[in-house]
Amino acid sequence: MNYISNTACETAPTNAVIEIILSRSAAKYYDTTATLSHDQIRDLVRIGTSAPTSFHLQNWRFIAVRTPEAKARLHPIAWKQPAIIDAAVTFIIVGQLADASTVPERLAPVVEAGIMPAHLVPEWEAPARSLYDNQPQRQRDEAVRSATFGTAAIIYAARSLGLGSTPMIGFDAEAVHREFGLAEDEIPVMLLTVGPERSGNWPQKPRLPVADVLSFA
């Protein structure tokens, strides 16, 4: 790993991944003529689903809004934000309430791949049930956590491919739930616009100093 000097004359690590993270900013202006193929969208979601989830629940779903008709349905219930129309795709990031009963099913491919011995599956399911069964707030919290992890992975993958992105919470959650047919156990956590950018977007805005947000224990 290479190190560079920052403005405080301290050393900071740098490599291609870190540079992508540090150069990312929320895109406001998109190339309205650009599109992403189904395969490109699938690749972004595949990368997004590599993010961590509790007990390997993978409790998320992604709706890719990319056709003019679908954008027209989403636009008025997403505060009429221009990016909904302008970006190549807007993902509706869906979190699913944590359901411990799905643990055996989710772990089956892990066992088949030889990563986990089968006898450990009940040892994962039992604490998951203790944590989530009859705990609606925890179930919802986990839905939001998982969906957010997946979104972050897509954001940085998009940046690495030269695409802009913007996570958005400006939308009518009930209307999105209804209009796009979400299940009762699903939550629209956020929207994520993705696509080639056009000029005019800001660079990454300065952050609070690390000293203001970090303490050691």
N, C-alpha and C positions, 0 to 999 in steps of 0.2 A: 504494500500500500504506500502510495506517495503522500507527502505532507506539503502543505502550502502555508504561508504566513497570512494571518487575517489582520484586520485593522487594529487589533489590540496587541499585535506583535507576538501573538502566540501561534503555535502550530496547530493546524487542523488537517484531518485526513482528506484525501481527494482521490477519486477514481471516476470512471465513466458513470457509474450508478449514482454516486454522490453528486456529481455535476448535474445530472438530470434532475435529481430531487431539488437541488438548490437553484436551478434555473426555471423551475416550474412556476407558472402564475396562472391565475384564472383568466380564461379567454372571454372577452366580450364580443369581439368581432370575428366572424367566421366567413370563409369563402363560400358564398351562397351557391356557387356553381359546382362545388365539389360533392362527391358521394363516396361512401364506403361500401364495399361489396359485402355480401353475406359472409364470405369466408373471413374477411378482415374483422367483421363484427364478432364472428364466432371465436376468432383468435383472441380478441380482447377479453371476451367473457371467459374463455378457457384459462387465460392468465389470471383473471380476477378470482377464479375459483381455486387457485392455488393458495389463497390467503388462509390464515388459520381460523378454525372454528372450534368451539368448545365440544369436547368428546367426538370430534369429527362429524358433527351434526350436519354441516353444510346446509344450514337453514336459510337459504337465499334463493332468489329467482330474479331474472333480468329480462325486462321487456324492452326490445329495441324499437323505438318509434322512429321510423325513417321514411315512410311514404308521405306524400302530401296530404292524403286523407287522414292518416293517423296523427300527423302534426296538427292538422286543423282541429282534431278532437281534443288534443292536449293543450294547445295554445291558450284558449280562453280560461281553462281551469288551472293554468300555471302563470297567472298574473299577466298574461299576454306579453311575456318576455320575448324579445325578438330572437334570442338564441334558439328558442324552441323551433322556430321556422328556419333560421339561417344555418344551424349546425347540420352536419351530415346525418347525425343520429343523436337522439336523446334517449338514454337508458332510464327507465323507471326502475329504481333499485328497490327490490321487494325483500323484506325480511320476514321470515316465517317464525312464528312462536316456537320456542324451544320445546321439542317433544322427545322425551327420553325413550319412548317406545320405538323410535326409529334407529336407535343405536346399533342393534344387531344387524339391521339391513345396511347401514352405512359402513359398518366395519367388515362386512362379508368380503368385499373386494380386497381389503387390507390383509385379511387372513389368507385369501386365495393367492395373493402376491407373495406370501411367505414373510411378510413384514411383522405380523402379530400372530402369536399362537392362539388357537381357537379358545383355549381355556381362559384367556384374559377378557373375552367379550363380556361375560356376566359381571366381571369385576369392574368394567367400565359402566355397564348399564345401571348397576345398583346405585352408585353415587350420583349418576345423572338423574335417576328417579328421585333420589333424596333431595337433590338440588332444585328440580323443576316441577315435579308433580304437585299440583294444587298450589302453585306459586305463580299467579298470573303476572305479577310485576317482574319477577325474574325471567319469566318466559319472554316477555316483551323486551326487557333490557338486552337479553341475548340476541333477539332478532335484530335489534338496532346495532349491536356490536358487530355481529357477523356481517351484516350488510355493509357497514362502514369499512370494515377491513377489506372486503371484496372491492368496494368502490375505490379505495386508495390504491389497490394493486392495478386496477384499470387505468387510473389517472397517470401513474408513473409509466405504465406500459405504453400508453398513448403518447406521452411525452417522448419516450425513447424512439418512437416511430415517427416523430416530427409532427404530431397532432396536438392541437389545443384541447383543453377540457375545462369544464366549470361545474362543480357540484352546486346544486340549488335546493333550497328549502322553501322557496316561494311558490307554493301551490296549494290547492284545496284538496287535502288528503281524502276526505270523504268522496269528493267528486271523482278523483283519480281512481279510488278503490272501485267505485261503481262503474265508471266509464270503461275501465280496462279489465273488468271481471276478476278482480282479486278474490281469493277465497277468504273465509271467515278468519282463518288463522294467519292471514298475511297482512303486512303493514307496508304502505309505500313510504320508505324511509327518506329517500331523497331522489332528485333527478340529477342526471349527469349528462351534459351535452359534450359531444366529442366531434372533432372534425378538423380539417385543414384550416388554418387561421388566415386572416388578411391583416394588412397593416393597421396599426393604431392601438394594439394591445399594450398594456403596461408591462414592464418587467416585474419580477417578484418584489413585493413591497418589503421594506425593512421590518424585522421582527424585534420583539423585546429582547434585551440583553439576556444571555444565558444566566448571568448572575441574579437576575430578577425572578427567574422561574425554576432555578435548580437549587436544591439543598442536599447535603450529604448527611446520612444518618449512620 
